[in-house]
């Protein structure tokens, strides 16, 4: 089976209040449990805001430059992700569809390279 990354993109700006987020979190947790029961769930996690990011960039002289903030500025940022194992893209897209139905956020589904899943290239 191939592993797929389901990325959630959220708009920049203030975090919605707990009364908005708590029902979504409960539904996502239930979906994660369903994925686990189906043998599809590998890993999931939410990310802190992009302002907490540190970008490392190799320079030609061998030094590493570090800068605060996200790699790319935009109106949306990667807010979290789930990794699933699925027999094909259609099955992975079905999990992604379920995530976007719960969160109302744009979701990107992308396969990992190779048969074994995540690896460094």
Order of alpha helices (4+ residues) and beta strands (2+ residues): beta-alpha-beta-beta-beta-beta-alpha-beta
